[in-house]
Amino acid sequence: MPHTGRCHCGAIRYELAGKPRDVSLCHCTDCRRSAGAPVVAWAGFAETDLTVTRGTPKTINSSGAAMRSFCADCGTGLFYRKAEILPNVVEVQVATLDDPDAMPPTMHIQTAEQIGWMKTAHELPRIDRFVE
């Protein structure tokens, strides 16, 4: 059964065949700025495992040879490619999967660029839902 995912507005949908080669939490500055988040979860797949089933993502060169694809309508980041270090691999943002629990991260990467307060973020109080 393939994994499926989409952007926030649903204009872009995709399917992934096979299993990821890795699943990681990236702390690099480029990912943080692109996502507007302190960390981004990525699952790496063979390029041939990805099929976009609806819409056409917009792709930009975000830094050097890094190419980021996202929904031009809602801005959701979807895919990352950097052929010089990850040939024939597409990284998919795990949070855009319909079932992100199916791909738990197994490592942190680019921790040299980690925001300092992320080291203790797991110690912060937790609130299940905003009170209305």
N, C-alpha and C positions, 0 to 999 in steps of 0.2 A: 504494500500500500504506500503510495507516495505521500510525502509531507506537502502540505499546502500552506500558502500564506498570502498576505495582501497588504496594501498600504492602508492608511487610516480611512480614506474616503472610499476605497473599493475600486478606484479607477484602474489599478494595477493588481493583477492576481498572478500567482506563479505556483509551479509544482516542482518538487525535488524528488528525484529517484535516487535509489542507493542510500548509502550511509555517509555521514560526514567523516572527513579525514581528521578533523579536530573541532573542538568547540572551546572557545576561550573568551575571557573578559579582557578587553583591550583598554588600556589606560593612556594611550598616546594622545598628544595634544591635537593632532589632526582629527582623530575620531571624536574626541570630546567637543571640539568646535563644530564639527559637522552635525553631530547629534544634539548638541546643547545639553549634554548629560555628562556626569562624572566618569562614566564607564559605559562601554558598548559590548554586548555579547555577540559573537560571530561564530558561525558554523561554516567550515570550509568544505566545499564540494567540488568534484570534477565539473568543469564547465559544461560538459555534455549531460550532466544530471539536472541542469536547470532548464525549465521551459516556462516562458512567460505566456500565460494563457489568456490574459486580458490586458489591453493597453500597451503603451510603449513608455518605458522609463526614460527619463532624461539623464544623460551621462555627462559629467564634467571632469576635467582634470583638476583634482584637488590639491595635489602637491607632487611635483616631479613626475614620476610615471604612474602615480596612483589615480585610478579612475573610480568615481563614485556615481552610482545610479540611484535615482530617487523619483518619486512621483512629482511631476511638475504642477499638479493640481493642489495637493495637500502638503507637499514637502517631506513626506515620510522617506527616510533613508532606507534603501533596500539592499543594494549589492556593492561590493568592493572588489576591484581587480588591480593587481600590480604584477604584471607578467614577468618583470625582471627578477622578482624573488619568489613569486607563486605562479609559475607557468601552468596554464590550462586549469587554473583554480579560480572559482568565484566564491567569495565570502558573502554569506547571507546574514542579515541582522536577525538574530534569533527571536527578538521580541515581535517581529512581524509575522511569525508563524501562527497559524490557527491554533496550534498546540505547542507553545514554547516549552512546556514541561517535558516534551519528548526529547529535548536536546539540552540537558544540563551541562554547564561548563565544567571542564576538567582542569583548567589552569588559568592563571592571570598572565597577561603578556604586557610588554612595554611598561613595566612597573617603575622604571627609572623616571618616567614622566608622570607618575601618579600624583594626584592632588593630595597634599599632606593629610587633610582630614579624612580621606578615605580609609586610612589605616585603622581608624577607630569608629567608622560609621556604623558598624554592626552593633556597637554598644549603645547607640541612641535609643530613646524610648520609642515604642511602636504603637501606632494608633490604627486600628483596623479600617475605620471609615471616618470621613469628615462628619461631624454632627451637623444636621440641617436645622 
